[in-house]
Amino acid sequence: MRVLAHRLTRRRLLATSAAAGAPLVLAACGQASDPDDDRSEDADPELLNSILEQHLAVEDAAKAASDGPLPDVTQELATQRKDSISKLESFISERDGDATTNAAEGAQAESPTEALILQLEGSIDAALDSIGELSSPAYRQAVHRFVTEDAAALAALRSETGEEVAPDAFVFGAPASTGDSE
């Protein structure tokens, strides 16, 4: 019998805790009063800039896909990204950092809608990679909200293109095999 074990990742935590209020779960992880908390405010500008680059790329991709099958979704997403970009720039300034003006490399696809889907996946991935390292619970809550907005748009777009709305590999990460056991 083959046994597969899944690692507990931030993605899995986010997926399994959605009903219980994931923003609270993620924001509560490693509060500043945690004696083992090694998060540094000095790292925040770099982490926030990595998220900002992706948001700039999503904004560009949403504009390019605005004539696609779900113009209301892409328009709302473009508006949300304007707000999130402003918020990220503000957070970076609070930490005496310089906000980037460069978008992440745009995803290449056959259509603008497919490119937006890929860009949203990249944005979510960058946010999930950084969220646990941010020093401020307020920053983590804001980034979680951005992930939620991107995930909602991604689900709508993937549904429209006939793809699985949330594939297991995206939500849960790659399963870790513990080998065969009898």
C-alpha positions in Angstrom: 0.0 0.0 0.0 1.4 3.4 -0.9 1.1 6.1 1.7 1.2 9.8 0.7 1.8 12.4 3.3 1.1 16.1 2.7 3.2 18.7 4.3 1.6 21.4 6.3 2.3 24.5 4.2 0.9 28.0 4.4 -1.2 27.1 1.4 -2.7 24.1 3.2 -3.2 26.2 6.3 -4.9 28.8 4.2 -7.1 26.3 2.5 -8.1 24.3 5.6 -8.7 27.3 7.8 -10.8 29.3 5.3 -14.0 28.4 7.1 -12.5 29.3 10.5 -11.4 32.7 9.5 -8.0 32.4 7.8 -7.0 36.0 8.2 -7.2 35.6 12.0 -5.2 32.3 11.8 -2.4 33.7 9.7 -2.3 37.0 11.5 -2.1 35.2 14.9 0.9 33.1 13.7 4.0 34.5 15.4 2.6 37.5 17.2 5.3 40.0 18.3 5.0 38.7 21.8 6.3 35.3 20.7 9.8 34.9 22.3 11.0 32.8 19.3 9.8 35.4 16.7 12.8 36.1 14.5 11.0 38.3 12.0 12.7 41.5 11.3 11.2 44.8 10.2 14.3 45.3 8.1 13.2 42.4 5.8 9.7 43.9 5.3 10.5 46.2 2.4 12.1 43.5 0.3 9.3 41.0 1.1 6.6 43.7 0.3 8.4 44.7 -2.9 8.3 41.1 -4.1 4.5 41.1 -3.6 4.3 44.6 -5.2 6.1 43.4 -8.3 3.5 40.7 -8.8 0.6 43.1 -8.1 1.9 45.5 -10.8 2.1 42.6 -13.2 -1.4 41.5 -12.3 -2.7 45.0 -12.9 -1.1 45.0 -16.4 -2.4 41.6 -17.2 -5.9 42.6 -16.0 -5.9 45.6 -18.3 -4.8 43.5 -21.2 -7.6 40.9 -20.5 -10.3 43.5 -20.0 -11.9 42.7 -23.4 -11.9 39.0 -22.5 -14.8 36.7 -21.4 -15.2 38.3 -17.9 -14.7 42.0 -18.2 -16.4 42.7 -14.9 -14.0 40.4 -13.1 -10.9 41.9 -14.7 -12.2 45.5 -14.1 -12.8 44.7 -10.5 -9.4 43.1 -10.2 -7.7 46.0 -11.8 -9.4 48.3 -9.3 -8.5 46.1 -6.4 -4.8 46.0 -7.5 -4.7 49.8 -7.7 -5.7 49.8 -4.0 -3.4 47.0 -3.0 -0.5 48.7 -4.9 -1.1 51.9 -3.0 -1.3 50.0 0.3 1.9 48.1 -0.4 3.7 51.3 -1.3 2.5 52.8 2.0 3.8 49.8 4.0 7.2 49.9 2.3 7.4 53.7 3.1 6.6 52.9 6.7 9.6 50.7 6.9 11.8 53.4 5.2 12.0 51.4 2.0 11.7 52.4 -1.6 8.7 50.9 -3.4 9.6 49.3 -6.8 8.0 50.6 -9.9 8.9 47.5 -11.9 6.4 44.8 -12.5 7.3 41.1 -12.4 7.9 39.5 -15.8 4.6 39.0 -17.5 3.3 35.5 -18.0 3.3 34.3 -21.6 0.2 32.5 -22.8 -2.0 32.1 -25.9 -4.6 34.6 -24.7 -4.7 37.6 -22.4 -7.1 35.7 -20.1 -4.7 32.8 -19.8 -1.9 35.2 -19.1 -3.9 36.8 -16.4 -4.6 33.4 -14.9 -0.9 32.6 -14.8 -0.1 36.0 -13.4 -2.7 35.6 -10.6 -1.1 32.2 -9.7 2.3 33.9 -9.5 0.9 36.7 -7.4 -0.7 34.3 -4.9 2.5 32.2 -4.8 4.7 35.3 -4.1 2.3 36.5 -1.3 2.1 33.1 0.3 5.9 32.8 0.2 6.3 36.2 2.0 3.3 36.4 4.3 4.8 34.4 7.2 8.0 36.4 7.2 6.4 39.8 7.5 7.0 41.3 10.9 3.6 43.1 11.4 0.3 41.3 11.9 -1.4 44.2 10.1 0.8 43.6 7.0 0.0 39.9 7.1 -3.7 40.6 7.3 -3.5 43.0 4.4 -1.5 40.5 2.3 -4.0 37.8 3.2 -6.8 40.0 1.9 -4.9 40.4 -1.4 -4.5 36.7 -1.7 -8.2 36.2 -1.1 -9.1 38.8 -3.8 -6.7 37.2 -6.3 -8.0 33.7 -5.5 -11.6 34.8 -6.1 -10.7 36.3 -9.5 -8.6 33.3 -10.4 -11.5 30.9 -9.6 -13.9 32.9 -11.8 -11.4 33.0 -14.6 -10.5 29.4 -14.4 -14.2 28.4 -14.3 -14.9 30.4 -17.4 -12.0 28.8 -19.3 -13.2 25.3 -18.2 -10.3 24.5 -15.9 -10.5 23.2 -12.4 -11.3 26.1 -10.2 -8.7 25.2 -7.6 -6.4 22.3 -8.5 -5.1 20.2 -5.6 -1.5 20.9 -6.6 -2.1 24.6 -6.3 -3.9 24.5 -3.0 -2.0 21.8 -1.3 1.4 21.9 -2.9 3.2 18.8 -4.1 2.5 15.7 -2.0 5.5 14.2 -0.2 5.8 10.4 -0.7 6.8 8.4 2.4 7.4 5.3 0.2 5.6 2.1 -0.1 4.5 0.2 3.0 2.6 -3.1 3.2 
